[in-house]
Amino acid sequence: MDMDMVWLRDLIIIITGVIEILLLIIVGILAMVVVHRIKKVSKSVEKISDSVQEVVTSVKATTDNVASMSSFARSEMAEPLNVTADLLQGVLKGLNAVLGFFKKKDKKKTK
């Protein structure tokens, strides 16, 4: 009877050892798979980050171009147009004043 208990104890120890070894192998394989996937995700994040940086740089360059074009339009186009419009407006007001002066005389003569 004593021999059967020893044999059963040894069998349980062997089975437990085999199960533990299998579990360690499975956990090791899972850890390797997780590390491999994390590396892939890390590379993807790095590529996305580079792409986003390129887009940000492009957007900054575009806004700089728009700002310089706006400044050019304001200084080279809008200001001369304003001066020309002011000059034309002054000439028209002068003509209206002269014409108004003659119209007033015409109205007084007809009365």
C-alpha atoms as one frame of an Amber mdcrd trajectory, in Angstrom:
protein
   0.000   0.000   0.000   2.859   2.288   0.874   4.456   1.556  -2.477   1.292
   2.503  -4.348   1.182   5.910  -2.584   4.790   6.636  -3.459   4.185   5.668
  -7.048   1.031   7.848  -7.195   2.919  10.767  -5.602   5.720  10.447  -8.148
   3.205  10.219 -10.986   1.450  13.401  -9.799   4.817  15.204  -9.517   5.763
  14.142 -13.057   2.371  15.147 -14.511   2.534  18.512 -12.690   6.072  19.095
 -13.996   5.053  18.284 -17.574   2.020  20.611 -17.323   4.199  23.416 -15.893
   6.762  22.978 -18.684   3.992  23.074 -21.324   2.496  26.197 -19.715   5.906
  27.880 -19.663   6.413  27.065 -23.341   2.942  28.437 -24.210   3.542  31.612
 -22.166   6.941  32.060 -23.841   5.432  31.679 -27.312   2.654  34.140 -26.442
   5.203  36.620 -25.106   7.212  36.367 -28.327   4.065  36.927 -30.412   3.095
  39.962 -28.311   6.596  41.452 -28.599   6.556  40.908 -32.380   3.149  42.610
 -32.707   4.242  45.500 -30.499   7.256  46.041 -32.765   4.973  46.076 -35.830
   2.631  48.564 -34.180   5.590  50.702 -33.133   6.878  50.816 -36.719   3.395
  51.689 -37.996   3.084  54.484 -35.438   6.491  55.796 -36.474   5.475  55.814
 -40.155   2.213  57.577 -39.319   4.088  60.106 -37.212   6.447  60.814 -40.108
   3.495  61.237 -42.468   1.762  63.595 -40.048   4.976  65.608 -39.698   5.189
  65.908 -43.498   1.567  67.090 -43.651   2.180  69.634 -40.878   5.258  70.925
 -42.705   3.285  71.167 -45.946   0.424  73.007 -44.242   2.875  75.443 -42.652
   4.499  76.111 -46.025   1.067  76.636 -47.584   0.012  79.102 -44.890   3.303
  80.957 -45.337   2.633  81.150 -49.095  -0.923  82.381 -48.527   0.326  84.998
 -46.074   2.962  86.249 -48.510   0.437  86.326 -51.374  -2.002  88.219 -49.173
   0.707  90.706 -48.238   1.645  91.094 -51.900  -1.983  91.611 -52.902  -2.437
  94.190 -50.168   0.743  96.146 -50.899   1.019  95.786 -54.675  -2.625  95.694
 -55.718  -5.018  96.991 -53.075  -3.132 100.151 -52.131  -2.706 101.370 -55.752
  -6.355 100.531 -56.440  -7.393 102.516 -53.379  -5.306 105.477 -54.530  -6.822
 105.255 -58.024 -10.343 104.946 -56.627  -9.755 107.940 -54.332  -8.420 109.971
 -57.267 -11.404 109.060 -59.463 -13.787 109.827 -56.636 -12.172 113.242 -56.160
 -12.353 113.984 -59.881 -16.020 112.972 -59.990 -16.825 115.121 -56.966 -15.009
 118.052 -58.628 -16.947 117.537 -61.864 -20.217 117.302 -59.938 -19.360 120.504
 -58.114 -18.581 122.308 -61.373 -21.674 120.900 -63.058 -23.745 121.747 -60.005
 -22.472 125.324 -60.160 -23.594 125.637 -63.768 -26.916 123.913 -63.088 -27.675
 126.390 -60.308 -27.012 129.284 -62.697 -29.250 127.702 -65.298 -32.071 127.340
 -62.738 -31.710 130.998 -61.690 -31.816 132.198 -65.328 -34.983 130.246 -66.042
 -36.853 131.792 -63.117
